[in-house]
Amino acid sequence: MASIPHENGRGSANAHGRRLRCAVVGVGRMGQHHARVYRNLPGCELVGVVDASPGRRDEIAAKFETRALDHVGRLLDLGVDAVSVAVPTTFHAEAAGPLLERGVACLIEKPLAGTAEEAEAIKRIADRSGAVLMVGHIERYNPIMRALRKEQATGVPIVPRFIEVHRVSPMTFRSVDVSVVLDMMIHDLDVVLMLMGGHEPEEIQASGVPVITEHEDFCNARLTFRRPEPYGVCVANITASRLALKTERVTRITGENAYVKIDYAAKSGTVIRRMANELQMREVREQLRRGIDLTSLKWSELVNIENLQIDDGEPIVKEIEAFLDAVRTGARPEIDARAGLVNVRTAERIIAAARKEWKDYRLTEGWQRQLMGAWESGEGE
Ligand SMILES: NC(=O)c1ccc[n+]([C@@H]2O[C@H](COP(=O)([O-])OP(=O)(O)OC[C@H]3O[C@@H](n4cnc5c(N)ncnc54)[C@H](O)[C@@H]3O)[C@@H](O)[C@H]2O)c1
């Protein structure tokens, strides 16, 4: 695929190349941020915003001084290099298809599609035309995840054996057209599959409960990965809920060489390395062997805890910069169509595993009446 030369100065062509002509399709809650970033990034021109809602496209176009367009086809007439697709997931294929077919680079919001079949169809179009396709799994660009990856690139590999994830928040009544697995858990599936080198889980067990919507509003999944040596087995236990009374986005990784805790919301992360603690641990083991009472020791004071070094780059800016870098160089983006597809395929397997049990406990009205009757008559516990 032809590469587009890099350029430095904001808004004008220079010796290094020309401005990238950028646009956004779907300027709702997420898309408005893409429009803001393209409007402000050096070397970009926001050619226009497309939205099915006339009021919304006019509002965002006025705010970012660009054209309000009613159809993706208008972008093709104007000529664009790079487009963010941030329409609701069910319309990703319809919105991105014509652009990818014409070789236009697309950054498609997560998840790549609502089904693995649709994700595969989108991937096929991009493969055929050679268009750059990146999926917006933004958590990879969270400062805490960037810090962890930087650290991993230089330190001893963690070699994860067990990953525990909690992503819970109160119901926002957004994205209720899809399961919590595709709405929230997909962020963690991307990170877990990345940590597993893109390998898909061999086994999946899941429980999911629909409460407010027709889909799982709560889901827990246990994924077992079996990777070739030297990595071996890793289990990931992932919980996502949009019914919680608090917000929490925490991942704990227990590995061969380190324990890592990352808190996306608090933008903090700690690492406890085996090597940095080897001496103390050897001493403790020896004392236990000799039967010495260590109950007065404080574990948290004994271990050497390192804080991850966090910068304050905005995740969506970092994500779009990575996308535009791929557009300029023609290189394959890190979160490519395959990564987006395996994330959706894993989500689909989790939903199928959870729903296998639904027939037994689906909260039908009849079942609820029976339950309430039993409760009122004192039979229920
Ligand atoms: N990366 C993240 O953290 C994150 C967070 C939220 C949502 N998302 C993803 O972003 C996408 C959009 O979600 P949202 O919450 O911004 O939705 P939204 O409903 O706020 O915005 C969608 C916009 O698309 C427009 N639209 C709908 N169908 C269209 C079509 N066929 N053509 C053109 N415009 C159309 C709507 O009018 C609306 O303005 C979804 O795929 C969602 O999963 C990602």
The ligand as an SDF file (V2000), in Angstrom:
LIG
                    3D

 44 48  0  0  0  0  0  0  0  0999 V2000
  -13.5840    3.2440   23.3140 N   0  0  0  0  0  0  0  0  0  0  0  0
  -14.4810    3.4500   24.2670 C   0  0  0  0  0  0  0  0  0  0  0  0
  -14.1650    3.5520   25.4430 O   0  0  0  0  0  0  0  0  0  0  0  0
  -15.9200    3.5370   23.8880 C   0  0  0  0  0  0  0  0  0  0  0  0
  -16.8410    4.0670   24.7940 C   0  0  0  0  0  0  0  0  0  0  0  0
  -18.1620    4.1770   24.3830 C   0  0  0  0  0  0  0  0  0  0  0  0
  -18.5430    3.7390   23.1320 C   0  0  0  0  0  0  0  0  0  0  0  0
  -17.6220    3.1950   22.2760 N   0  0  0  0  0  0  0  0  0  0  0  0
  -18.0080    2.7060   20.9530 C   0  0  0  0  0  0  0  0  0  0  0  0
  -18.2130    3.8270   20.1120 O   0  0  0  0  0  0  0  0  0  0  0  0
  -19.2870    3.5640   19.2030 C   0  0  0  0  0  0  0  0  0  0  0  0
  -20.3240    4.6710   19.3550 C   0  0  0  0  0  0  0  0  0  0  0  0
  -20.7990    4.6760   20.6810 O   0  0  0  0  0  0  0  0  0  0  0  0
  -21.3820    6.0130   21.3490 P   0  0  0  0  0  0  0  0  0  0  0  0
  -21.5680    5.7160   22.7710 O   0  0  0  0  0  0  0  0  0  0  0  0
  -20.5630    7.1850   20.9320 O   0  0  0  0  0  0  0  0  0  0  0  0
  -22.8130    6.0810   20.6360 O   0  0  0  0  0  0  0  0  0  0  0  0
  -23.7650    7.3550   20.4780 P   0  0  0  0  0  0  0  0  0  0  0  0
  -25.1400    6.7940   20.3250 O   0  0  0  0  0  0  0  0  0  0  0  0
  -23.5020    8.3740   21.5290 O   0  0  0  0  0  0  0  0  0  0  0  0
  -23.3040    7.9960   19.0900 O   0  0  0  0  0  0  0  0  0  0  0  0
  -23.5200    7.3910   17.8490 C   0  0  0  0  0  0  0  0  0  0  0  0
  -23.7450    8.4850   16.8110 C   0  0  0  0  0  0  0  0  0  0  0  0
  -23.8300    7.8420   15.5400 O   0  0  0  0  0  0  0  0  0  0  0  0
  -24.9350    8.3780   14.8200 C   0  0  0  0  0  0  0  0  0  0  0  0
  -25.3930    7.3250   13.9140 N   0  0  0  0  0  0  0  0  0  0  0  0
  -26.1340    6.2300   14.2040 C   0  0  0  0  0  0  0  0  0  0  0  0
  -26.2470    5.4360   13.1210 N   0  0  0  0  0  0  0  0  0  0  0  0
  -25.5810    6.0510   12.1320 C   0  0  0  0  0  0  0  0  0  0  0  0
  -25.3330    5.7220   10.7830 C   0  0  0  0  0  0  0  0  0  0  0  0
  -25.7810    4.5770   10.2490 N   0  0  0  0  0  0  0  0  0  0  0  0
  -24.6040    6.5960   10.0300 N   0  0  0  0  0  0  0  0  0  0  0  0
  -24.1410    7.7550   10.5710 C   0  0  0  0  0  0  0  0  0  0  0  0
  -24.3470    8.1010   11.8480 N   0  0  0  0  0  0  0  0  0  0  0  0
  -25.0440    7.2640   12.6240 C   0  0  0  0  0  0  0  0  0  0  0  0
  -25.9340    8.7770   15.8820 C   0  0  0  0  0  0  0  0  0  0  0  0
  -26.8150    9.7950   15.3900 O   0  0  0  0  0  0  0  0  0  0  0  0
  -25.0260    9.2710   17.0080 C   0  0  0  0  0  0  0  0  0  0  0  0
  -24.7760   10.6600   16.9180 O   0  0  0  0  0  0  0  0  0  0  0  0
  -19.7960    2.1560   19.5450 C   0  0  0  0  0  0  0  0  0  0  0  0
  -19.1920    1.2110   18.7000 O   0  0  0  0  0  0  0  0  0  0  0  0
  -19.3240    1.9370   20.9610 C   0  0  0  0  0  0  0  0  0  0  0  0
  -19.1060    0.5840   21.2700 O   0  0  0  0  0  0  0  0  0  0  0  0
  -16.3250    3.1150   22.6310 C   0  0  0  0  0  0  0  0  0  0  0  0
  1  2  1  0
  2  3  2  0
  2  4  1  0
  4  5  1  0
  4 44  2  0
  5  6  2  0
  6  7  1  0
  7  8  2  0
  8  9  1  0
  8 44  1  0
  9 10  1  0
  9 42  1  0
 10 11  1  0
 11 12  1  0
 11 40  1  0
 12 13  1  0
 13 14  1  0
 14 15  2  0
 14 16  1  0
 14 17  1  0
 17 18  1  0
 18 19  2  0
 18 20  1  0
 18 21  1  0
 21 22  1  0
 22 23  1  0
 23 24  1  0
 23 38  1  0
 24 25  1  0
 25 26  1  0
 25 36  1  0
 26 27  1  0
 26 35  1  0
 27 28  2  0
 28 29  1  0
 29 30  1  0
 29 35  2  0
 30 31  1  0
 30 32  2  0
 32 33  1  0
 33 34  2  0
 34 35  1  0
 36 37  1  0
 36 38  1  0
 38 39  1  0
 40 41  1  0
 40 42  1  0
 42 43  1  0
M  CHG  2   8   1  16  -1
M  END
$$$$
